[in-house]
Amino acid sequence: MKSLSPLFSLHTPKIPVPISATNFNFLPLIHAAVQNPKRPKPAVKKRPLKPTKTLSPAPVTVPPSSTPPKKVLVPIGFGTEEMEAVIMADVMRRAGAEVTLASVEEQLEVEASGGTRLVADTFISDCSDEIFDLVALPGGMPGSARLRDCKILQNIMSKQAEEKRLYGAICAAPAVTLLPWGLLKRKQTTCHPAFMDKLPSFWAVKSNIQVSGELTTSRGAGTSFEFSLSLVEQLFGESVAKEIGESMLINVADNDSRKEEFNEVLWSLDHNPQVLIPVANGSEEIEVVTIVDILRRAKANVIIASVEKSLQILASRATKLVADKMISSAAESIYDLIILPGGILGAERLQKSKVLKKLLKEQELAGRLLGAICSSSTILQKQGLLKDKRVPTHPLVISNLNNVVDGARVVIDGKLITCKGFATATDFALAIVAKLFGHARARSVAEGLVFEYPRG
């Protein structure tokens, strides 16, 4: 197996400005952004000396009133794997869980392993007296070590195991976090291939998902959807997991071809690719984080730019992301590739940006590369940038597009790349890596993700 050391090289994140915890129902807040885009920015406060009680964000799908919502804790720290944390939170919220992203750091804003900045809902200290139906640990390095060194989290997780409530870990976390806490005893366990030798050999299992009593473990960012669906099934039942899998194109994706290409042209460049990802309130966080994470692993220079009035945006499933730049500042540079993430409300917000409209038109006139996922393909169509171009799309927006290709997750037509969205974002990002850098690098990145790269 090729060396995976770049994936787990120690990353020293920048120390961000503390942002105060906020209680909110995220859907009204997103719609408020549309109705009142000039609302004042929230004041930046220092972390209180004594932790205050903070409620989790409201779930996306509210279970019947007679059933209390399932409560899920997802701790994050500097160097946490962003794909794993965001996919877990997103999938759980779609299932109806009340998910809390909790920072083990001294601030809520956390720079993840790939450089994406996430804003937690609360501090881990605010969760110490809560009872959770599930505590799930994302991996990444040094994120897993940051979780391991948090005594409050160790106490929460130990109590979770003692009281036989569900707990899980993915990637490096089983070996780096749970093993030193003594929470893998007599449990069959899997983890990222780079850490398998740290597990007790008799109990180590080379499988994408391993359920052993209350403990569920998984291998890496590329198995995050499987891991999350397994946890949904244990919390809510098989039918809910199946419904979520189909809506997010997880279960049905195997029936599609990975990629179809038309009007093939070379994308090779004589410099490091410069990539722009515009984001807005309501953008689909899984798509944003997946594309950014994978392209940065391949060593592309990726800039996330906000079209809102602030760098922080509230994504479609309540995850708070912090962009690298405002769109006005990002527009001063030239990009080899501009990719529009999906999310119906996010696409509407992107469509209203005059700066982005100009950028897209200039991109097309200059013959540079464009990409779009799911509902954002309609942005390109409205600007006349999909003329005679073939695209796939999510079933929810298929009626709004022309020249749709059935049965393909990703479609490349000349210098345009599009995909259905959600779980197919990984195929989308790896297809971009293959076009820009070649199949060898794409296969190496996929190996680090523990994602099956297509042969041939």
Residue, then its C-alpha position, 0 to 999 in steps of 0.5 A: m500500500k502506498s504511503l498515507s503519511p500526507l493524509f495524517s501529517l500533523h497540521t497546526p491550525k490557525i487559532p481563530v477568533p472565538i465566536s459565541a455559542t448560539n441557539f437557533n432554529f436554522l430554517p427560519l434563520i436561513h429564510a431570514a437571510v433571504q428576506n433581510p440580507k442587511r441584518p446586523k452581524p452577531a457580536v463576537k464575544k469571548r468564551p465565558l469563564k463558566p460554561t453556560k447551558t446551550l441547547s442543540p440546534a433544532p432537527v431537520t425532520v421532527p419526529p412525531s410529538s409522542t416520540p422525543p428526538k434522538k440526541v446525537l453528539v459529534p465532538i470536533g477539534f483542531g484537525t478533525e476530518e471535516m468530511e466525516a464530521v459534516i456527513m455524520a451531522d447532515v445524515m443524522r439531522r435528515a433522519g430527525a436527530e437533534v445533533t450537537l457539534a461540540s468543540v473540545e477547544e477554547q473556541l467554537e471556530v475549529e480549523a479542520s484537517g483540510g483547512t475548512r473552518l467549522v463553527a461548533d454549536t457549543f462547547i463540550s463542557d456544556c454537554s457534560d450533564e446531557i444524555f445522548d442516544l449516540v456519541a460519534l467521533p470523527g477522525g483525522m489527525p491531529g483531530s483524533a488526538r485532540l479528542r483523546d486529550c479532552k477529559i470531559l469528552q473521555n468522561i462522556m464517552s466512558k459513561q456512554a459505554e458503561e450505560k450501554r448507549l450507542y457510541g461510534a468512531i471513524c478513521a483514526a479515532p478508534a485507535v487514537t481516541l477510543l483505544p487509550w480510553g479502554l473502550l475497545k475491550r473485547k470489541q471487534t473494531t475497524c479503523h483507517p488502514a494507516f492505524m490498523d496496526k495499533l488495534p489489538s490484532f485478535w479484535a481488528v477487522k478489515s471491513n468498512i463498517q463493524v458493529s460490535g454491541e453498542l460500538t460502531t467503527s468505520r475506516g475513513a472519509g470515503t466510508s462516512f456515508e455507510f457509517s452514518l447510515s449504519l448509525v441511523e439504522q440503529l437509532f431509527g430503524e432500517s426503513v428510515a436508513k433506506e429512505i435517507g440513503e435513497s434521498m441522498l443518492i447513497n443506495v442508488a448510486d451503485n446503479d449508475s456509471r461513475k462518469e460519462e464524458f463527451n467532447e473530451v479535451l485536456w484539462s492539464l495546466d502548467h501551474n497549480p490549479q486555482v479553484l473557487i467555490p462560492v457559498a451562500n446561506g443554504s448551500e449544501e455543506i456535504e458538497v462544499v466540504t467534500i469538494v474542498d477536502i478532496l481537491r486540497r488533498a490533491k494539492a489544488n489551491v482552493i478558495i471558499a468565497s461567501v456571497e453573503k454579508s459575512l464570511q460565516i454562512l449557515a449551510s442547508r442542514a445547520t452546519k456553520l462554515v467560515a469562508d476564506k474570502m468575500i466574493s468581492s475580494a475573491a473576484e480580484s483573482i483568476y481561477d482555472l475552475i469555478i465550482l458551484p455547490g448545490g442546495i436549493l436555497g443556496a443556489e437561489r442566493l448564489q444566483k442573486s450575486k452580481v459579482l458571481k454572475k460576472l465571474l461566471k460569464e468571464q470564465e466561460l468567455a475565457g474558455r476556463l473550466l466550470g463545475a456545478i452540482c445538483s440544483s446549481s446547474t440551473i444557475l448555469q442554465k439561466q446564464g446561458l452557460l449550458k447551451d448544448k451541454r449534457v448534464p446529470t442532475h438530482p431527480l428533484v431538479i431534473s425537469n428544470l434542465n435540458n440534455v440530461v444524461d440518465g444513469a451517470r453520477v458525473v458528466i464531463d462535457g468539454k470544460l464543464i463538469t456536473c454531478k447529481g449531488f450529495a453522495t456523488a460529490t466524492d466521485f465528482a471531486l475525484a473526477i476533477v482530480a483525475k482531469l487536472f492531475g491524472h489518474a495516479r493522483a486521483r487513485s492515491v487520494a481515493e486510497g487515503l479516503v478509503f474510497e474505491y476508485p474505479r478501474g480503467 
